[in-house]
Amino acid sequence: MDSSPGDVTKLFIELRAGDRDVEAKLIPLVYDELRRLAAHYMRQERPDHTLQPTALVHEAYLRLTAQPEIRWEDRAHFLGVAARLMRQVLMEHARAHGAQKRGASAPRFSLDEAIDFSSPRSTELIAIDDALKGLEQLSPRQSRVVELRFFGGLSNEETAEVLGTSTRTVKRDWMVAKAWLHAELMKPGSVE
């Protein structure tokens, strides 16, 4: 089902206004957004990953619907929350997978290698996630930019929309955050 971002935003606004009839229209559109995010995430994962895109979509959807206190503002708000939830699902899965392989040494890598996704590995994503938590302490906005761009696959424009800032600010934050994360990931012991 094709729709514009404005259509989705309009439906979120109607839902927020109390029109429960729009849920039937919104769910297929939301599901398509989740599929797009899941496809992006799964392209980053190792080829033998046991979590399938459909399972990732369903788990994220379950988590989204289990949060009735969220008052959806618009499509951008939805994308931001969905990206964060999918990141959590994948990190939980990666940590569980890593727990099975305790003791195995993992090679070091750079953020540029991870961003290119040439040979993605769960340990790399966990290390990036850990470094991202450190960045969040220093600059929450830069952390969100990385989360939305790297994990969510959003463009600079979409990221700016989610964060309510300019595309120029997103580009600057992305460059600074990549440099900071690169330095963190190159520290000894950053990948166990």
KOLKEKE-151370 format. One line per 3 residues: number of its first residue (from 1); their letters; for each residue x, y, z negated of C-alpha. Coordinates in Angstrom, 2 decimals. Example, Ala and Ser with C-alpha at 12.3 -4.5 7.8 and 13.67 -1.06 7.14 Angstrom:
<rs>
1) AS) 12.30:-4.50:-7.80 | 13.67:-1.06:-7.14 .
</rs>
This chain:
<rs>
1) MDS) 0.00:0.00:0.00 | 1.60:3.23:1.17 | 1.18:6.40:-0.79 .
4) SPG) 3.00:9.63:-1.38 | 4.62:10.53:-4.69 | 1.94:13.23:-4.98 .
7) DVT) -0.81:10.59:-4.81 | 0.75:8.68:-7.68 | 1.22:11.84:-9.72 .
10) KLF) -2.42:12.82:-9.08 | -3.57:9.41:-10.32 | -1.42:9.71:-13.46 .
13) IEL) -2.95:13.11:-14.16 | -6.46:11.70:-13.70 | -5.60:8.79:-16.01 .
16) RAG) -4.25:11.19:-18.63 | -7.50:13.17:-18.35 | -9.37:10.02:-19.39 .
19) DRD) -10.54:8.63:-16.03 | -10.06:4.90:-16.59 | -11.47:4.11:-13.13 .
22) VEA) -8.20:5.24:-11.54 | -6.31:2.36:-13.15 | -7.49:0.03:-10.37 .
25) KLI) -5.94:2.38:-7.81 | -2.84:3.11:-9.85 | -1.76:-0.44:-10.70 .
28) PLV) -0.86:-1.47:-7.10 | 1.08:1.77:-6.64 | 2.90:1.34:-9.94 .
31) YDE) 3.67:-2.27:-9.08 | 5.22:-1.12:-5.78 | 7.41:1.34:-7.68 .
34) LRR) 8.48:-1.40:-10.07 | 9.28:-3.72:-7.14 | 11.45:-1.01:-5.61 .
37) LAA) 13.35:-0.51:-8.86 | 13.69:-4.27:-9.42 | 15.01:-4.78:-5.89 .
40) HYM) 17.64:-2.11:-6.54 | 18.64:-3.66:-9.85 | 18.83:-7.19:-8.49 .
43) RQE) 21.06:-6.14:-5.57 | 23.58:-5.16:-8.26 | 23.49:-8.52:-9.99 .
46) RPD) 25.60:-11.58:-9.37 | 24.33:-13.90:-6.60 | 23.57:-16.77:-8.99 .
49) HTL) 21.53:-14.60:-11.36 | 18.78:-16.63:-13.03 | 16.40:-13.69:-13.45 .
52) QPT) 14.30:-13.19:-10.33 | 13.05:-9.75:-9.18 | 9.43:-10.76:-9.73 .
55) ALV) 10.22:-11.79:-13.30 | 11.97:-8.46:-13.86 | 8.92:-6.59:-12.51 .
58) HEA) 6.54:-8.59:-14.69 | 8.62:-8.15:-17.83 | 8.93:-4.40:-17.24 .
61) YLR) 5.22:-4.14:-16.53 | 4.39:-6.01:-19.74 | 6.64:-3.67:-21.70 .
64) LTA) 5.12:-0.62:-20.01 | 1.58:-1.70:-20.83 | 2.56:-2.62:-24.38 .
67) QPE) 3.26:1.06:-25.06 | -0.22:2.61:-25.22 | 1.15:5.69:-26.97 .
70) IRW) 2.87:6.83:-23.78 | 0.88:9.55:-22.09 | 2.02:9.33:-18.48 .
73) EDR) 2.76:12.78:-17.16 | 3.55:12.02:-13.53 | 5.43:9.71:-11.19 .
76) AHF) 8.80:11.07:-12.35 | 7.98:10.29:-15.99 | 6.92:6.78:-14.98 .
79) LGV) 10.13:6.19:-12.97 | 12.27:7.32:-15.89 | 10.57:5.03:-18.40 .
82) AAR) 10.47:2.10:-15.96 | 14.18:2.46:-15.15 | 15.04:2.45:-18.86 .
85) LMR) 12.89:-0.64:-19.54 | 14.37:-2.56:-16.61 | 17.85:-1.67:-17.81 .
88) QVL) 16.93:-3.05:-21.25 | 15.58:-6.30:-19.75 | 18.72:-6.79:-17.66 .
91) MEH) 21.04:-5.95:-20.56 | 19.24:-8.44:-22.82 | 19.53:-11.06:-20.10 .
94) ARA) 23.22:-10.25:-19.47 | 24.05:-10.37:-23.18 | 22.29:-13.73:-23.51 .
97) HGA) 24.20:-15.01:-20.48 | 27.46:-13.65:-21.92 | 26.79:-15.33:-25.26 .
100) QKR) 26.83:-18.65:-23.44 | 30.27:-17.88:-22.06 | 31.98:-16.65:-25.23 .
103) GAS) 35.70:-16.92:-25.10 | 35.97:-16.55:-21.34 | 38.21:-13.66:-20.38 .
106) APR) 36.77:-11.14:-17.96 | 38.87:-9.04:-15.63 | 39.08:-5.28:-16.01 .
109) FSL) 37.28:-3.12:-13.46 | 36.71:0.48:-12.59 | 33.43:2.36:-12.53 .
112) DEA) 33.91:2.94:-8.80 | 34.10:-0.83:-8.26 | 30.92:-1.30:-10.26 .
115) IDF) 29.16:1.53:-8.44 | 30.11:0.04:-5.08 | 28.56:-3.20:-6.32 .
118) SSP) 31.04:-5.18:-4.24 | 31.23:-7.99:-6.78 | 28.84:-7.31:-9.64 .
121) RST) 29.25:-9.24:-12.89 | 27.18:-9.27:-16.05 | 30.17:-8.42:-18.22 .
124) ELI) 30.76:-5.29:-16.18 | 27.16:-4.17:-16.60 | 27.37:-4.79:-20.33 .
127) AID) 30.59:-2.76:-20.54 | 28.96:0.06:-18.56 | 25.92:-0.11:-20.82 .
130) DAL) 28.13:0.08:-23.92 | 30.08:3.02:-22.49 | 26.81:4.68:-21.53 .
133) KGL) 25.70:4.51:-25.17 | 28.89:6.37:-26.09 | 28.22:8.99:-23.43 .
136) EQL) 24.69:9.41:-24.77 | 26.19:10.56:-28.07 | 28.17:13.27:-26.27 .
139) SPR) 25.71:14.26:-23.55 | 22.23:12.73:-23.51 | 21.41:14.34:-20.15 .
142) QSR) 24.53:12.98:-18.45 | 23.72:9.57:-19.88 | 20.20:9.77:-18.42 .
145) VVE) 21.62:10.85:-15.04 | 23.81:7.74:-14.95 | 20.96:5.55:-16.11 .
148) LRF) 18.60:6.86:-13.44 | 21.17:6.95:-10.61 | 23.16:3.79:-11.39 .
151) FGG) 20.58:1.55:-13.01 | 17.41:3.00:-11.52 | 18.67:3.64:-8.01 .
154) LSN) 17.07:7.07:-7.93 | 18.36:9.75:-5.58 | 19.74:13.05:-6.86 .
157) EET) 16.40:14.68:-6.05 | 14.35:12.00:-7.84 | 16.67:12.18:-10.84 .
160) AEV) 16.28:15.96:-10.96 | 12.51:15.52:-10.86 | 12.56:13.01:-13.73 .
163) LGT) 14.81:15.21:-15.86 | 13.13:18.49:-14.94 | 16.38:20.04:-13.77 .
166) STR) 17.99:21.07:-10.49 | 19.57:18.71:-7.98 | 22.78:20.72:-8.34 .
169) TVK) 22.85:20.05:-12.10 | 22.28:16.33:-11.47 | 25.18:16.22:-8.98 .
172) RDW) 27.48:17.98:-11.46 | 26.40:15.74:-14.35 | 26.86:12.65:-12.17 .
175) MVA) 30.44:13.63:-11.27 | 31.40:14.48:-14.87 | 29.73:11.37:-16.28 .
178) KAW) 31.42:9.09:-13.74 | 34.82:10.54:-14.67 | 34.14:10.13:-18.40 .
181) LHA) 32.83:6.58:-17.98 | 35.78:5.66:-15.78 | 38.18:6.76:-18.51 .
184) ELM) 36.19:4.80:-21.12 | 36.06:1.65:-19.00 | 39.80:1.73:-18.37 .
187) KPG) 40.61:1.72:-22.09 | 42.07:-1.56:-23.35 | 39.36:-3.86:-24.64 .
190) SVE) 36.54:-2.16:-22.75 | 35.63:-5.46:-21.12 | 35.77:-8.51:-23.31 .
</rs>
